[in-house]
């Protein structure tokens, strides 16, 4: 959520830059010139990814006279597409529509730039590992990629066969096996191409059968169908590709025979090997997983004058609740009686945003992050929560992260933190909490990344680590436009340790294709549960004002990644609330608890195998509207996240504070419900 203070619309820019502007105006005339217009050039041009272009700004008064004043500030939006330095030099990182702006004599001016997508650098074709019998067909899947690894769907793929007498391929990538042998197929996208081989064998099959022949399931359940083939002598035919099709209301069957339905009904499943066909059926019932949700207590954050304070992160440990704010304080509460939370203490820090906080499991040491400090020395603060009624600062660490820290994750005596100024990961050893020290730094290599002078000090442009999660010696990094990064920080698979992080794998998304122009969008959060990794996008308008009382539009998908082969993560499902926007989440007891910005608090059934669109499958267990008439934005939810603890759910909302809730009775008679919450969080 760094963009809330990094680029929050023109009003936010002006507010953030007030100290800078004042300093630049020392010695200025008593009545500074007034600008009527500001022209920024060049404008309405095209740029390429990686270009650096110098812009100029000219201010004129009402009579059209040029004013002899320099720009107070330069900026580019969305910030993840481009970055402007203090001299008006803009570096472009990603394709899309960019607004370059300057503020001169208090007046803004703009230029609009189209950044074109780079040429495709390579084409990857998913391998076909089983043989096709003559007469069989299958559709090949190819992914075009830019040089930085971004997947591309905006470039047409052309198909051809180097062995047309063995296998031919049409314009859609559908292969038809013609004769026994090995064939090479080629996919071309722009200047790049890729090849794959398939094996064709003679058709000696006499019959096939599909199992299960008849079965039942609920929406969202994954059922695996298999096909068995026999030759004339009754011997099984092995390693032969089966093609699958279905008919029915709304379902998907994958190449491996995995079936999942979004709507209830009766479905016909057909397996075919060349000219041989077998069928099966499946009856799908509604999932009916929904349950009521009951409010146990509500904790709104209030200032001394009674006005609402915007809430950020929460942390529940034992009988204590810790809450951060979009301001300069953290708060803690006694929740031994969750129906009657009791305020214990608060701790103030020099910051405009305390985004993240957590404690060690024994509650002896806590850490919170700082951004927007008046001294421009941000970093992290270690505090002593051992007496929650008397919170104390233990130490601060700012030495290498003065530009700001957005997120922190405690694992043993290490704090894994993000560095706003460089977009890197820093590992801080706090075994001696009075003298924390940096022991490692790691960053993704990005050809266009640069460090620029921002309104609150140096900041990264083109490289942005947003959040991270550490479990079992593996660090899962949400690296914005660089996607998901997995590091070995002590697991051993790559010889890594906290002091020497080692890359395990990376998975790239194309957020420009996912969301289009006019949006800040990137990989925002991660959470591992069993062999799944939940990876959330955060998507905001290119410019907005976090201090405004108006509604802020949001979007965002939760990607479900199968990491059973952790060196090759693959996306198998998504969860997206149409009216909302995913933010933070926590998985436990086969449920995903999350804050969905405009969609409120959510609880999702993640039991069993996950494939397809989880929202459409009826896997939602509960929905909770976190809007409040007395909230910062009246009656509007801005749900940040959720944490299950002690049989309850703690939802935190930027506008309305903390909601303590519990799952209630099923909403449908005879429904299948998720199990009760565990007494302690994972």
Secondary structure, DSSP 8 states (H G I E B T S, - for coil): -THHHH--HHHHHHHHTHHHHHHHTTT--SS----SEEEEES-SEEEETT-EEE-EEEEE-TTS-B-----SEEEEESTTTEEE-TTSEEEE-SSEEEEEEEEETTEEEEEEEEEE-----EEEE----SBEETT-EEE--EEEE-TT--EE-SS--EEEES-TTTEEE-TT-EEEE-SSEEEEEEEEETTEEEEEEEEEE---EEEEEEESSEEEEETT--EE-EEEEEETTS-B--SB--EEEEESSSEEE-TTSEEEESS-EEEEEEEEETTEEEEEEEEEE-----EEEEEEEEE--B-TTS-B--EEEEEEETTEEEEEESSSEEEEEE-SSGGG-EEEEEEE-S-SB---EEE-TTSS-EEEE-BS-TTS---EEEEE-SSTTS-EEEEEE-TT-TT----EEEETTEEEEEETTTTEEEEEE-SSTTS-EEEEEE----TT-EEEEETTEEEEES----EEEEETTEEEEE-BTT-EEEEESSSSTTS-BTTB-EEEEEE---HHHHH-TTEEEEEEEEEEETTEEEEEEEEEESS--TT-SS---EE--EEEEE-SSTTS-EEEEEE--TTS----EEEETTEEEEEEBTTEEEEEE--S---EETTTTT-EEEEE----TTSSSTT---EEEEEEETTEEEEEETTTEEEEEEEEEESSTT--------SS--
